[in-house]
């Protein structure tokens, strides 16, 4: 059997390409193993049934494991304790993390990865504490990779792609200053001084309204001067910006 687990955008388990019905408790256990990896039975019982007495939580886990092993053969590793998914199970979150790490470290930027990172919301509608923690972890991975992609495109003189990646990062975390700084840099590279000015003003207004703060001096660059020089751009890029424009650093 070929198992594929999807946790991005929804919870779905496929066996040989066909969706498989799975109970709520089994879903939570399978999702936990996919996200936290191999763990002891005691750890999983405490994670999934945190408000239950230890003995009751252990019994709930035992019953859930029994159902998974009998209803979904081959999904779990043969080990009794600790418990893990089979290494043959394809998990979309793990694949996304690998792609994000490749983008972040500059070892490879796959086709369409910026769009995948933008839309990759983990288990929407799940609010268990351990799930929320994993959602936040993945959100940081997504943003970091998108910003790395934006910096890569700035370095290869592709401002449109840089702005698109930075906009995705800013959409995930609207108050993240570094994402807006990359947007501004891309707009400057493209000769879009007006757009860069709007980006800064929109960010300033949102930051003030929601947090009562002002952008840092690092982002708040004055209008005027040579944008290429202020951004430390190489000669050809700096030459494109000889008219007064908004400058920002990331």
PEUR-V691384 format. One record per residue. N is the residue number from 1. RES is the residue in three letters. PHI is phi in whole degrees, 0 to 359 (999 if undefined). PSI is psi in whole degrees, -180 to 180 (NA if undefined). Layout:
# PEUR-V691384
[[N RES PHI PSI] [N RES PHI PSI]]
This chain:
# PEUR-V691384
[[1 UNK 999 142] [2 UNK 251 118] [3 UNK 256 137] [4 UNK 227 127] [5 UNK 247 127] [6 UNK 246 123] [7 UNK 240 -4] [8 UNK 265 116] [9 UNK 89 -21] [10 UNK 186 176] [11 UNK 251 123] [12 UNK 209 133] [13 UNK 243 128] [14 UNK 243 138] [15 UNK 242 116] [16 UNK 53 38] [17 UNK 86 -3] [18 UNK 251 135] [19 UNK 298 140] [20 UNK 241 133] [21 UNK 285 132] [22 UNK 222 136] [23 UNK 293 161] [24 UNK 299 -45] [25 UNK 295 -41] [26 UNK 295 -38] [27 UNK 302 -47] [28 UNK 296 -42] [29 UNK 296 -47] [30 UNK 297 -43] [31 UNK 298 -42] [32 UNK 298 -45] [33 UNK 296 -35] [34 UNK 292 -34] [35 UNK 268 -35] [36 UNK 254 -9] [37 UNK 82 -167] [38 UNK 299 130] [39 UNK 215 158] [40 UNK 289 160] [41 UNK 299 -41] [42 UNK 296 -38] [43 UNK 296 -48] [44 UNK 295 -39] [45 UNK 298 -44] [46 UNK 292 -34] [47 UNK 291 -45] [48 UNK 272 -25] [49 UNK 230 62] [50 UNK 294 -24] [51 UNK 263 0] [52 UNK 266 150] [53 UNK 303 153] [54 UNK 305 -45] [55 UNK 295 -41] [56 UNK 293 -41] [57 UNK 297 -40] [58 UNK 296 -39] [59 UNK 294 -39] [60 UNK 296 -42] [61 UNK 295 -44] [62 UNK 301 -45] [63 UNK 294 -39] [64 UNK 293 -42] [65 UNK 297 -40] [66 UNK 301 -46] [67 UNK 295 -43] [68 UNK 297 -46] [69 UNK 296 -35] [70 UNK 271 -32] [71 UNK 270 -26] [72 UNK 231 65] [73 UNK 300 135] [74 UNK 90 -7] [75 UNK 285 -37] [76 UNK 260 154] [77 UNK 295 159] [78 UNK 287 -16] [79 UNK 298 145] [80 UNK 273 -44] [81 UNK 202 115] [82 UNK 284 173] [83 UNK 250 143] [84 UNK 205 162] [85 UNK 288 155] [86 UNK 297 145] [87 UNK 293 -12] [88 UNK 275 -10] [89 UNK 284 126] [90 UNK 273 124] [91 UNK 241 124] [92 UNK 297 -34] [93 UNK 296 -42] [94 UNK 296 -40] [95 UNK 295 -40] [96 UNK 294 -41] [97 UNK 299 -40] [98 UNK 296 -43] [99 UNK 294 -40] [100 UNK 295 -41] [101 UNK 294 -39] [102 UNK 297 -40] [103 UNK 292 -41] [104 UNK 294 -38] [105 UNK 270 -4] [106 UNK 79 14] [107 UNK 274 -9] [108 UNK 168 132] [109 UNK 244 105] [110 UNK 289 158] [111 UNK 297 130] [112 UNK 73 11] [113 UNK 293 -34] [114 UNK 298 -43] [115 UNK 292 -38] [116 UNK 295 -43] [117 UNK 297 -38] [118 UNK 296 -41] [119 UNK 267 -2] [120 UNK 278 71] [121 UNK 276 127] [122 UNK 277 123] [123 UNK 41 60] [124 UNK 302 138] [125 UNK 89 -3] [126 UNK 263 131] [127 UNK 233 13] [128 UNK 302 146] [129 UNK 304 -43] [130 UNK 291 -29] [131 UNK 287 -44] [132 UNK 301 -41] [133 UNK 300 -45] [134 UNK 293 -35] [135 UNK 298 -43] [136 UNK 294 -42] [137 UNK 300 -46] [138 UNK 292 -36] [139 UNK 300 -43] [140 UNK 295 -40] [141 UNK 299 -45] [142 UNK 298 -47] [143 UNK 295 -45] [144 UNK 301 -42] [145 UNK 292 -41] [146 UNK 297 -40] [147 UNK 293 -37] [148 UNK 296 -39] [149 UNK 297 -42] [150 UNK 298 -45] [151 UNK 297 -39] [152 UNK 300 -47] [153 UNK 292 -32] [154 UNK 297 -41] [155 UNK 290 -23] [156 UNK 257 14] [157 UNK 60 48] [158 UNK 234 74] [159 UNK 297 -32] [160 UNK 297 -45] [161 UNK 293 -35] [162 UNK 296 -45] [163 UNK 297 -42] [164 UNK 299 -46] [165 UNK 295 -42] [166 UNK 294 -37] [167 UNK 296 -39] [168 UNK 298 -45] [169 UNK 298 -43] [170 UNK 292 -30] [171 UNK 290 -34] [172 UNK 290 -42] [173 UNK 229 89] [174 UNK 298 -21] [175 UNK 258 17] [176 UNK 275 111] [177 UNK 293 -38] [178 UNK 298 -35] [179 UNK 293 -42] [180 UNK 292 -34] [181 UNK 298 -40] [182 UNK 292 -37] [183 UNK 301 -46] [184 UNK 297 -43] [185 UNK 299 -43] [186 UNK 297 -41] [187 UNK 295 -38] [188 UNK 296 -46] [189 UNK 304 -37] [190 UNK 278 -1] [191 UNK 79 19] [192 UNK 259 72] [193 UNK 297 -39] [194 UNK 296 -42] [195 UNK 297 -40] [196 UNK 297 -40] [197 UNK 296 -43] [198 UNK 296 -40] [199 UNK 300 -45] [200 UNK 296 -44] [201 UNK 293 -40] [202 UNK 296 -42] [203 UNK 294 -42] [204 UNK 301 -46] [205 UNK 295 -43] [206 UNK 292 -42] [207 UNK 296 -39] [208 UNK 291 -43] [209 UNK 291 -41] [210 UNK 268 -28] [211 UNK 236 -11] [212 UNK 69 27] [213 UNK 241 167] [214 UNK 245 153] [215 UNK 302 153] [216 UNK 291 163] [217 UNK 295 -24] [218 UNK 296 -38] [219 UNK 272 -35] [220 UNK 281 77] [221 UNK 271 147] [222 UNK 286 151] [223 UNK 280 128] [224 UNK 122 161] [225 UNK 86 -180] [226 UNK 268 113] [227 UNK 296 -39] [228 UNK 298 -45] [229 UNK 296 -43] [230 UNK 294 -32] [231 UNK 273 -7] [232 UNK 69 33] [233 UNK 281 154] [234 UNK 295 162] [235 UNK 314 -53] [236 UNK 299 -37] [237 UNK 287 -40] [238 UNK 297 -35] [239 UNK 295 -25] [240 UNK 289 -17] [241 UNK 242 45] [242 UNK 283 -13] [243 UNK 271 154] [244 UNK 299 128] [245 UNK 219 173] [246 UNK 281 134] [247 UNK 243 145] [248 UNK 210 152] [249 UNK 244 153] [250 UNK 240 NA]]
